[in-house]
C-alpha cells in the first residue's frame, strides 16, 4: 500500500513538473500593437516628407566650447588601473581638449550632411532619417534596406558603410536603397512625451516609415537596439520583411536558457569546440555582463536622473559614452590606459557621435529606451518567446568581441529560418564603424541567399 502511495505521488509530481515545463516552453500568442499618439498637441499627422540638414548653431558651439574649456580638473585614476574603475582621466583629457580646440565644427557639419536627410511625422513624432538611393545602370536590381543603430551610437555608425551598400557590388549585381533613421528619442528624432513607447511600438513606427516611403516589403539590418528592433519587427510584421540581418542576434527564449544551462555541464552538446570559449564557462560570460552593465540598470530605472548631469556636461557625456565605446569594441581595452579608442576610430568620428547627443539634447530621451524596453508591460508581451515566422529568412554575423555568442542550435529558437551565419575573427559591437567592408559584404551575401530562396518559392 505504501509503495503504491509513493508511486502515485511520484506520478502526480512528475505530471505537475511536466505541466510546468510545458507551460514554461509554451509560445505565447502574437500581441497586437495599437497605433498611439506619442507627440504633443492634436492627433493630426503630417505625412509630408521634408528635407533636413544637420546644423551646429553658432551659439551652441560657443556654449559647448566654453563648457569644455572650463571643465573642472579631472580626478586622476588610481595607480595601476586603466579603465577598470571607468574611463581613465588620461583617456578623457585628450578628447576634451580636441573637442574644444581642434574639432572643426564646420567641416564636420558638412561631413554629416553628405547624405540626403529628411524628417516626417509618424504618430506625433518627427522622425529624422538618412535616405540614399543608389545611382545604378538601368535594369540593376535596387533593394530597400532599413538599417538601425543602437545606444550609445547613432546614425553616425553608418557613414562608412552606406557608400558600400549603395553601389552595385561586382560579385552580386545589385545595390541597396538605404534608409537609416535616428531611433525615436535619438539624435534629431523626437522622443515620446508619455510612457509606453517601447520596442514593439518603435518597431511599428519604423515599419510605418518604410511604408510611407513606398516600401511595403524590405530588408532590415541592425545591431544592439537595432537588432532588437528588426527582430521585433520581423516577429510582429513578417509580411513586410523580405529578410533580416543582425550583427548582434538577440535570443532570450525559455528554451535558450535551458540549453545554455545544460551546456555549462556539456559544452560540446551546445557549441562547436572552436567557439566554446565565447560561451563558457557561464560564470565568465555572465560575470563580464554584470561588470559592464551597471549603466543598463540605471538607464532602465532612473534615466531622467542620469540625464540631468550628462546633458549639462560635455565632459560627462564624453566620459559616459566613450567608456562604453571602448569596452564594447574590445573588452581587453579595459586593460589599456588609452582605452584603445584610436585603434578603430578617430577623434572626429567619436565626437561626431557625441554631437548627435549634445546638439539636440537627446541623451535623456535616448536612454529612456531602456526603461521602456525592459519594463513589466513590454516584457509581458512575450515577444522574445515567439519565434520569427519561417517566411522570414534570417542571417547573423557574429563578431568575436560582441558581448554574447550563440550557436545555430540556439539562434533557431528565435530566428527559425536561419539561412546564413558568419563567424568573423575581427570586430566588435560597432561593426558598421569598425569593419564596414566586412559587414557590408556579409549583408550582400546573406541577401543573395535570401533572394535565391524566395525565387525558388
C-alpha positions in Angstrom: 0.0 0.0 0.0 2.8 2.4 1.0 4.7 1.6 -2.3 1.5 2.3 -4.3 1.1 5.6 -2.5 4.7 6.6 -3.2 4.2 5.6 -6.9 1.0 7.7 -7.1 2.7 10.7 -5.5 5.6 10.3 -7.9 3.3 10.2 -10.9 1.5 13.3 -9.8 4.7 15.1 -9.1 6.2 14.2 -12.5 3.0 15.2 -14.1 3.0 18.5 -12.3 6.6 19.2 -13.3 5.7 18.3 -16.9 2.8 20.7 -16.9 5.0 23.5 -15.5 7.8 22.8 -18.1 5.2 22.7 -20.9 3.8 26.0 -19.7 7.3 27.4 -19.4 8.1 26.4 -23.0 4.8 27.4 -24.5 4.8 30.0 -27.2 2.6 33.0 -26.3 0.1 34.4 -28.8 1.3 37.2 -31.0 0.3 40.5 -29.5 -1.3 43.3 -31.5 0.4 46.6 -31.2 -2.0 49.6 -31.5 -1.1 52.9 -33.1 -0.8 55.5 -30.4 -0.1 59.3 -30.4 3.3 59.9 -28.9 3.7 63.7 -29.5 2.3 66.9 -28.2 -0.9 68.6 -29.5 -3.8 67.4 -31.5 -3.6 63.9 -33.1 -3.2 65.1 -36.7 -0.4 63.5 -38.5 1.5 65.5 -41.2 2.6 62.8 -43.7 4.8 65.1 -45.8 8.5 64.3 -46.0 10.6 67.4 -45.5 14.4 67.8 -46.4 16.6 68.2 -43.3 20.1 69.3 -42.7 22.2 68.9 -39.5 23.3 72.3 -38.2 25.6 73.2 -35.4 24.3 76.7 -34.4 27.0 79.3 -33.5 25.6 79.9 -30.0 25.5 76.1 -29.3 29.2 75.8 -30.4 30.2 78.8 -28.3 28.4 77.4 -25.2 29.9 74.0 -25.8 33.5 75.1 -26.2 33.1 77.3 -23.1 31.9 74.3 -21.1 34.7 72.1 -22.4 37.4 74.7 -21.7 36.0 75.2 -18.2 35.9 71.5 -17.3 36.9 71.1 -13.7 40.2 69.2 -13.1 39.7 65.5 -13.7 40.3 63.2 -10.8 43.4 61.1 -11.6 42.8 57.4 -12.0 44.0 55.1 -9.2 47.6 53.9 -9.5 47.9 50.7 -11.6 44.4 51.0 -13.1 43.4 51.6 -16.7 39.7 51.6 -17.4 38.7 49.2 -14.5 37.1 52.0 -12.5 35.5 53.6 -15.5 37.2 55.9 -18.0 40.7 56.9 -17.1 41.3 60.7 -16.9 44.3 60.2 -19.2 42.0 58.8 -21.8 39.4 61.5 -21.4 41.6 64.7 -21.2 42.8 64.5 -24.8 39.3 64.0 -26.1 38.1 67.1 -24.2 41.0 69.2 -25.5 40.5 68.0 -29.1 36.8 68.7 -28.9 37.4 72.2 -27.6 40.3 73.3 -29.8 40.8 71.0 -32.8 37.3 69.6 -33.8 36.4 71.5 -37.0 32.7 72.1 -36.4 32.0 73.5 -39.9 33.9 70.7 -41.7 32.2 68.0 -39.6 28.8 69.6 -40.2 29.5 69.3 -43.9 30.6 65.7 -43.5 27.4 64.8 -41.6 25.3 66.3 -44.3 26.9 64.3 -47.2 23.8 62.1 -47.5 20.3 63.2 -48.2 18.3 63.6 -44.9 14.7 64.1 -44.1 12.1 64.3 -41.4 8.5 63.1 -41.4 5.9 62.9 -38.6 4.7 59.5 -37.5 2.3 59.1 -34.7 3.2 62.6 -33.4 6.9 62.2 -33.6 9.2 63.9 -36.1 11.5 61.1 -37.3 14.8 62.0 -38.8 16.3 59.7 -41.3 19.0 59.3 -44.0 17.7 58.1 -47.3 20.2 57.2 -50.0 19.1 56.0 -53.4 21.9 54.4 -55.5 22.8 55.6 -59.0 22.9 52.4 -61.0 22.7 51.3 -64.6 19.1 50.8 -65.9 17.8 47.3 -65.1 20.0 46.8 -62.0 18.0 45.5 -59.0 17.8 48.0 -56.2 16.6 46.5 -52.9 15.2 48.6 -50.0 17.2 48.2 -46.8 16.3 49.6 -43.4 19.4 49.8 -41.1 19.1 50.6 -37.4 21.6 51.7 -34.8 21.6 51.3 -31.1 22.9 53.0 -27.9 25.4 54.6 -27.3 25.5 55.1 -31.1 23.6 57.0 -33.7 23.3 57.2 -37.5 27.0 58.2 -37.4 27.7 54.5 -37.2 26.6 54.1 -40.8 28.6 56.8 -42.6 31.3 54.4 -43.7 29.1 51.5 -44.7 26.4 53.4 -46.6 28.6 54.1 -49.7 29.5 50.4 -49.8 25.8 49.3 -49.7 24.5 51.9 -52.2 26.8 50.9 -55.1 26.5 47.9 -57.3 28.6 45.0 -56.0 30.5 43.4 -58.7 30.0 39.9 -57.2 26.3 40.2 -56.6 24.9 42.5 -59.2 22.5 44.5 -57.1 22.6 47.5 -54.7 20.6 48.8 -51.8 18.4 51.8 -51.3 19.3 52.6 -47.7 17.0 54.1 -45.1 18.8 54.9 -41.8 16.6 56.6 -39.2 17.5 58.0 -35.9 15.6 55.9 -33.4 12.8 57.8 -31.6 14.4 59.9 -28.9 17.9 59.7 -30.5 19.7 62.4 -32.4 17.2 64.6 -34.3 14.2 62.3 -33.9 11.6 63.3 -31.3 11.2 61.3 -28.1 7.8 60.2 -26.9 6.1 62.7 -24.4 4.3 59.9 -22.5 5.3 56.5 -21.2 4.7 53.3 -23.2 6.8 53.7 -26.4 8.8 50.5 -26.1 10.4 48.2 -28.6 7.1 47.0 -30.0 5.8 50.5 -30.5 9.1 51.8 -32.0 9.0 48.8 -34.4 5.6 49.9 -35.6 6.8 53.5 -36.1 9.8 52.4 -38.2 7.8 49.9 -40.2 5.4 52.7 -41.0 8.3 54.9 -42.0 9.2 52.3 -44.7 5.6 52.1 -45.8 5.4 55.9 -46.2 8.5 55.7 -48.4 6.7 53.3 -50.6 8.3 50.0 -49.4 5.7 47.5 -48.3 8.4 44.8 -48.3 12.0 45.5 -47.4 15.2 44.0 -45.8 16.1 45.0 -42.3 19.5 45.1 -40.6 20.7 46.1 -37.1 23.0 45.8 -34.2 22.4 46.5 -30.5 19.0 48.1 -30.1 18.8 48.0 -33.9 19.0 44.2 -33.7 16.3 44.0 -31.1 14.1 46.3 -33.2 14.5 44.5 -36.5 13.9 41.2 -34.7 10.8 42.6 -33.0 9.6 44.0 -36.4 10.1 40.6 -38.1 8.1 38.9 -35.3 5.2 41.4 -35.4 5.1 42.2 -39.2 6.6 39.2 -41.1 4.6 40.2 -44.1 6.7 43.3 -44.5 10.2 41.8 -44.0 11.9 40.2 -47.0 14.8 39.2 -44.8 16.6 40.1 -41.6 20.3 40.5 -40.9 21.7 41.1 -37.4 25.2 41.6 -36.1 24.0 41.2 -32.5 21.4 38.5 -32.5 19.1 38.6 -29.5 17.8 35.2 -28.3 16.0 35.1 -24.9 13.5 32.2 -25.1 13.0 29.8 -22.2 14.5 27.0 -24.4 17.6 29.1 -24.9 18.2 29.5 -21.1 17.7 25.7 -20.6 20.1 24.9 -23.4 22.7 27.3 -22.2 22.4 25.9 -18.7 22.8 22.3 -19.9 25.8 23.3 -22.0 27.6 24.5 -18.9 27.9 20.8 -18.0 28.5 19.5 -21.6 29.5 22.4 -23.8 30.0 20.1 -26.8 26.3 19.5 -26.8 25.6 23.2 -27.5 28.5 24.8 -29.3 31.4 23.9 -31.6 34.7 23.4 -29.8 36.2 26.3 -31.7 33.8 28.8 -30.2 33.3 27.2 -26.8 35.3 29.9 -25.1 32.8 32.6 -26.3 30.0 31.0 -24.2 31.6 29.0 -21.4 32.1 29.0 -18.6 28.8 30.8 -18.0 30.3 32.4 -14.9 32.9 34.2 -17.0 30.3 35.3 -19.6 27.7 36.5 -17.0 30.5 37.9 -14.8 31.6 40.1 -17.7 28.0 41.2 -18.5 27.5 42.1 -14.8 30.8 44.0 -14.7 29.8 46.1 -17.8 26.1 46.5 -17.3 25.8 49.0 -14.4 24.7 51.6 -17.0 21.9 49.2 -18.1 20.2 49.1 -14.7 20.3 52.8 -14.0 19.0 53.6 -17.6 16.3 51.0 -17.2 15.1 52.5 -13.9 16.2 56.2 -13.5 17.1 57.5 -16.9 16.0 61.1 -16.2 18.1 61.5 -13.1 21.2 60.4 -15.1 20.3 62.6 -18.0 20.5 65.8 -15.9 24.2 65.6 -15.3 25.1 64.2 -18.8 23.0 66.7 -20.7 24.7 69.5 -18.8 28.3 68.5 -19.1 30.0 67.7 -22.4 32.9 66.2 -20.5 30.4 64.0 -18.6 28.8 63.0 -21.9 32.2 62.1 -23.4 33.2 60.1 -20.3 30.0 58.1 -20.1 29.6 57.2 -23.8 33.3 56.7 -24.7 33.8 54.3 -21.8 31.1 52.1 -23.3 32.5 52.5 -26.8 35.9 51.3 -25.5 34.9 48.2 -23.8 32.2 47.3 -26.3 34.7 47.5 -29.1 37.0 45.1 -27.3 36.8 44.2 -23.6 40.6 43.9 -23.5 40.8 47.7 -24.0 39.7 47.8 -20.4 43.3 47.0 -19.6 44.7 49.9 -21.6 45.3 53.4 -20.3 44.2 54.9 -23.6 41.1 52.7 -23.8 42.0 51.7 -27.3 39.8 54.5 -28.6 42.0 55.3 -31.6 42.5 51.7 -32.7 39.3 51.6 -34.7 38.1 55.2 -34.7 39.3 58.8 -35.0 38.5 61.6 -32.5 36.4 63.2 -35.2 34.3 60.1 -35.6 33.9 59.7 -31.9 32.9 63.3 -31.4 30.5 63.3 -34.4 28.5 60.7 -32.4 28.7 62.8 -29.2 27.4 65.9 -31.2 24.3 63.9 -32.1 23.5 63.7 -28.4 24.8 67.2 -27.4 23.3 69.5 -30.1 19.7 68.1 -30.0 19.9 67.4 -26.2 18.8 63.9 -26.8 20.7 61.9 -24.2 17.8 61.6 -21.8 15.2 60.7 -24.4 17.6 58.2 -25.9 18.4 56.3 -22.7 14.7 56.1 -21.9 14.6 53.2 -24.4 15.9 51.0 -21.7 13.2 52.0 -19.3 10.5 51.4 -22.0 12.1 48.3 -23.5 12.7 46.3 -20.3 9.7 47.1 -18.1 7.0 44.7 -16.9 4.5 45.8 -19.6 6.9 45.4 -22.5 8.3 42.1 -21.3 4.8 40.9 -20.7 4.1 41.0 -24.4 6.3 37.8 -24.6 7.8 38.9 -27.9 11.2 37.4 -27.1 9.5 34.0 -26.7 7.9 34.0 -30.1 10.0 32.6 -33.0 10.1 34.7 -36.2 7.9 33.2 -38.9 9.5 30.7 -41.3 8.5 33.1 -44.0 11.3 35.5 -43.0 14.8 34.3 -43.9 17.3 35.4 -41.3 21.0 35.9 -41.2 23.5 36.7 -38.4 27.1 38.0 -38.4 29.0 37.0 -35.2 32.0 39.1 -34.3 34.5 37.9 -31.7 34.3 41.0 -29.4 30.5 41.1 -29.3 29.0 40.8 -25.8 27.2 37.4 -26.4 27.6 34.4 -28.7 25.0 31.9 -29.8 25.5 28.7 -32.0 22.9 27.8 -34.7 21.0 25.4 -32.4 20.2 28.3 -30.1 19.8 31.0 -32.8 17.0 29.0 -34.4 15.0 29.3 -31.2 14.2 32.8 -32.3 15.5 33.0 -35.9 13.6 30.0 -37.1 14.6 30.2 -40.8 18.3 30.8 -40.3 19.8 30.8 -43.8 23.1 32.4 -43.2 25.6 32.7 -40.3 29.1 34.1 -40.4 31.8 33.9 -37.7 34.5 36.5 -38.0 37.9 36.8 -36.5 37.9 40.6 -36.1 35.3 43.2 -35.0 33.1 44.1 -32.0 29.9 45.8 -31.1 30.2 48.7 -33.6 30.8 46.5 -36.6 29.5 49.1 -39.2 32.1 51.6 -38.0 34.9 49.1 -37.1 34.8 46.8 -40.1 32.4 48.3 -42.6 33.7 46.4 -45.6 33.3 43.1 -43.8 29.8 43.8 -42.6 28.7 45.1 -46.0 30.0 42.0 -47.8 28.1 39.8 -45.3 24.9 41.7 -45.8 25.2 41.3 -49.6 26.0 37.6 -49.3 23.1 37.0 -46.9 20.6 38.9 -49.1 21.8 36.9 -52.2 20.8 33.7 -50.4 17.5 35.2 -49.3 16.7 36.3 -52.9 17.6 32.8 -54.2 15.3 31.1 -51.6 12.4 33.4 -52.4 12.9 33.0 -56.2 12.6 29.2 -55.8 9.4 29.6 -53.8 
